[in-house]
Amino acid sequence: MSKRKCKFTEVLRAKYPCFTSGRDEFDAKCSICDCHVDVGNKGTTALERHVATEKHKKMIRAASSSSKVTNFFQPSTSLILKNTHAAEGTLAFHTIKHHQSYNSMECTASLTRKMFADSETAKNLKCGKTKTEAIVNQVVAPHTITTIIETLRNISCLSVATDASNHGADKLFPILIQYFNWTGNGIETKILDLQTLPNETSILTHTETSLSIANLIYETLSTHQLTTKCVAFIGDNANVNFGESLEKEHLIGVGCPAHIMHNSLRNGIELMKLDIESIILKIFNYFSVYTVRTEALKEFCNYVEINYQPLLRHSKTRWLSLFPCVERVLKLYPALKEYFLKAYLWFTHSLMSIYQANLAKVEEEHNSVLEISKILQSVLHMLRNRRINNFLPLSVREHLRDNDEAESISNEFISVYKACEDYLMEWITPLEDFKGFEWMTLLKENENLKYDDLVSCIEFLRIRGVEIDDVKLHDQFCNLISFLKSKSNEDEAYFDLKLHEQWTIYFKSVKNIECFSELLKICEFYFCISAHNANVERVFSLINTQWSKERNRLSVQSVKSIILTQYNFKNMSCEDFYNYLLKNKELLSKIGSSAKYD
């Protein structure tokens, strides 16, 4: 009778954890020595003898003094690696979001590792100046463009805007686009590119300059295959921005109402015999750098019992700054009068008060053309009423009472109203083309609209290549009217929202896109047309913030990447961006890749 063999059981595996199952049930493998032990004849004794050998003990000592490869090279799917890349991307975003220098990251990264030594993510954080700049230039900024292009796939219309700003030997042209995204925030404005041209436009004709700007815009749109979607161009009111090249592309040209209001005011003020701008500038310059003169003015303020306030500097390129400057001079006028014609100042202050309040409304980011047109018509109406009624403020009349030239000065002031009114009339005429879209103003009283009110709008769009199915549109229009009636009964606050927000809420309330497809086409065309060029001016302010006296070595490419990230992600906080990165494996992979340094 044969002897029964011993087997390598789970009991033996638990007692001797360095052994695993071998070639068969009677065999055990030592994971430390990488050799096999036969337990069939001697069982536990065979395992104990192997553990007691000098070879096994030596292998244990060697294993304890060395680290695993995974301690040095973590797999790409490691949670620690993922969190580290997200932290590095967020720190890069945080740096430019808050206008910090890339140099600051040399300190930030090392300080973070020191302060949070118990964090595995902090220990792996290596994000100095070079890496931060590479992440912004090669990862985040290009991603903003990819996101925009992806959004525009399902949007039929957009408008483009640009303007020039000098920096050394270059002219900078930010290319902005505006479109209507009903699944997002309604009207959205994004930077598509920041291009440069040699600063030689002073020797070029208007036609040549217009062609160079048009070619720049066309190349940018062509690169992203957006030329067929562009329906309008927005610029300031310089002739160079509205040349033959844009007309050949059949684009709607929209001037900037903020510039129109500035120029209207300047056109009127220049008719006065007294140069208010020069007076304000001279008064400021007289006191600005002389402490002795300022101290004397303070004494006069005390003498006439008014509180001293520093005089403000007026910029000739921004007429909006003239109003607070005039206001400050008027507050200090009794002292200034003692120190050195008040009717002119009071009249200018009164006139500018019309523009001041409305300019702030005009330059809001998400205005539509109709909303801007109503503001300009309101200003025009006030100017016309003042001219018809020969209105002069009491403060002006008081200072003209004993003046021998009172009648002449009064007539001069009335002519200012006329000049401002005429300029506005001339430049707001192009906005009349959009009258056919007035039905889109979702006012409470518009629940009584008729379908015939849409006919001129449909014809306007058809001429410009936007085909509307009027059969579908009629049914969709009826649904819209029903929606407005329900809102007037249930939600009064709805009618106080911006126009694009009202439409966005309506589209999101309808379950099937087929129930508003034609209305959406009209909205995408109408809301893509920017109402002003103020957004480009905001970009210039961002550029100037980057290129300061202390930070003057940034390349155009770096500034471009910073501006693309800042502007296109302007509604995203640093915390939101961190959460955004954690959900985007492609971005995290690019942040960790060495390709970003190419």
Helices and strands as residue ranges (DSSP letters): H 10-15, E 19-21, E 27-30, E 35-38, H 44-51, H 54-64, G 69-71, H 79-97, H 104-115, H 120-123, H 129-135, I 136-140, H 141-152, E 158-161, E 165-167, E 170-181, E 186-198, G 201-203, H 206-223, G 227-229, E 230-234, G 239-241, H 244-248, E 252-254, H 257-269, H 276-288, H 291-303, G 319-321, H 322-331, H 333-339, H 342-362, H 369-388, H 394-400, H 406-428, G 429-440, G 444-448, G 451-454, H 455-463, H 470-490, G 492-496, H 499-509, G 513-515, H 517-528, H 534-546, H 556-568, H 574-582, H 585-592, G 594-597
